[in-house]
Amino acid sequence: MSDLIVGEHRCFDGRLLYCEHQSAVTNCRMRFSLYLPPAAAQGPVPLVTWLSGLTCTEENFTAKAGAYKKASELGLAILAPDTSPRGEGVADDEGYDMGQGAGFYVDSTEAPWKPHFQMYSYITRELRELVLQEFPVDSHKLGIFGHSMGGHGALTIYLKNQDIYKSVSAFAPIVSPMNCPWGHKALGGYIGEDREGWRQYDSCELIQALGEGLHRSKILVDQGLADAFLEEQLKPELFEKACAKVGQKLTLRRHEGYDHGYFFIQTFMDDHLAHHAALLG
Ligand SMILES: N[C@@H](CCC(=O)N[C@@H](CS)C(=O)NCC(=O)O)C(=O)O
């Protein structure tokens, strides 16, 4: 048994693991949860990584998304990391939208964030390699999805690493941090005020820059129309336009009455898992 495991629960005949390790990338202890479906007892299974939104730890998705019944049936493993480095020696901000709980899945270049806030490298390199090494997961069948700040993380990480991730989807993603207050604050703080550097973390910019080089897997995005952040922060129409410009297939579903929270997420979770299972095979 892996010595990363600090808690284990049987769940829909699979294993829900809580894990902890010392990260060389974020320079602190990091926690994540990992669901292994029953099929993982027979051999490597596809893995989807879930990236959570602002204020979340690994626990929000694990306890509130209602994902594991379907993941068990489909034979999908799900990895849910924390959203930032944490601890007393780690920089923080008074606001909920910066610092601990708000890593934005970028590699910081600026003080005071740079020594720990390296979430892009942590997710795409260190954590991925650790999970592949320690658990029965198929390195050729990796997908990524997320919510809000984590939707931004999933879309940008997928677009920058299509050799690694074969499927992507998002719930209420921040599609263009270059065009919303959450993004301006986070990218300005973590990357610095030179907006040229922001383009590498903006899914609308990335998709247009890739153009014909795009992987042609369909992207799935769900958005609630009663989401309080829709107009000021999320702006899915910008991603819709960017995808249309380069011929990227996108299913963007707008749902009357749904807000930004995990009840919205759990309502459409099965569709997202089926989307990933179909693309990962
Ligand atoms: N005012 C909210 C804003 C943050 C927020 O809505 N976070 C979303 C992601 S952007 C979330 O998933 N919150 C935790 C939860 O619903 O379990 C708070 O402080 O919780």
The ligand as an SDF file (V2000), in Angstrom:
LIG
                    3D

 20 19  0  0  0  0  0  0  0  0999 V2000
  -18.1760   33.8210   -1.6250 N   0  0  0  0  0  0  0  0  0  0  0  0
  -17.8190   32.4980   -1.9740 C   0  0  0  0  0  0  0  0  0  0  0  0
  -17.0170   32.5790   -3.2520 C   0  0  0  0  0  0  0  0  0  0  0  0
  -16.2180   31.4030   -3.5380 C   0  0  0  0  0  0  0  0  0  0  0  0
  -16.9800   30.3590   -4.3180 C   0  0  0  0  0  0  0  0  0  0  0  0
  -18.1250   30.4840   -4.7500 O   0  0  0  0  0  0  0  0  0  0  0  0
  -16.2710   29.2750   -4.4820 N   0  0  0  0  0  0  0  0  0  0  0  0
  -16.7780   28.2040   -5.2890 C   0  0  0  0  0  0  0  0  0  0  0  0
  -15.8060   27.9730   -6.4230 C   0  0  0  0  0  0  0  0  0  0  0  0
  -15.5410   29.5020   -7.3270 S   0  0  0  0  0  0  0  0  0  0  0  0
  -16.8760   26.9300   -4.4550 C   0  0  0  0  0  0  0  0  0  0  0  0
  -16.7990   25.8470   -5.0030 O   0  0  0  0  0  0  0  0  0  0  0  0
  -17.0280   27.0780   -3.1300 N   0  0  0  0  0  0  0  0  0  0  0  0
  -17.0080   25.9520   -2.2230 C   0  0  0  0  0  0  0  0  0  0  0  0
  -18.2300   25.0960   -2.2170 C   0  0  0  0  0  0  0  0  0  0  0  0
  -19.2730   25.4780   -2.7780 O   0  0  0  0  0  0  0  0  0  0  0  0
  -18.1380   23.9870   -1.6470 O   0  0  0  0  0  0  0  0  0  0  0  0
  -17.0560   31.8530   -0.8300 C   0  0  0  0  0  0  0  0  0  0  0  0
  -16.2910   32.5320   -0.1310 O   0  0  0  0  0  0  0  0  0  0  0  0
  -17.2380   30.6360   -0.6160 O   0  0  0  0  0  0  0  0  0  0  0  0
  1  2  1  0
  2  3  1  0
  2 18  1  0
  3  4  1  0
  4  5  1  0
  5  6  2  0
  5  7  1  0
  7  8  1  0
  8  9  1  0
  8 11  1  0
  9 10  1  0
 11 12  2  0
 11 13  1  0
 13 14  1  0
 14 15  1  0
 15 16  2  0
 15 17  1  0
 18 19  2  0
 18 20  1  0
M  END
$$$$
